[in-house]
Amino acid sequence: MRGFTLIEILVVFVIITILVSIVFFGGIQLLAISIIGKYIQVVVEETKSRPVYIVDKVISKIKQ
């Protein structure tokens, strides 16, 4: 059986390192995009200026 040469081992190590770093930084980007998306959602909800609740009908009026 033939053993692996040092060059073959280094090539595999470099490929694995690149793939792990791509996955790691991709995860960081997804996290950042989700935080920005949540911020945009909150801003849009606040700019709609909708009331917290809607009064269907007034039961009694208070006279002063």
TANORPE-V76775 format. One record per pair of residues at least 24 apart in sequence whose C-alpha atoms are under 10 Angstrom apart, sorted by the first residue. I is the first residue (numbers start at 0). J is the second residue. D is the distance in Angstrom with one decimal. If there is no record, write none. Layout:
I/J/D
I/J/D
//
This chain:
none
//
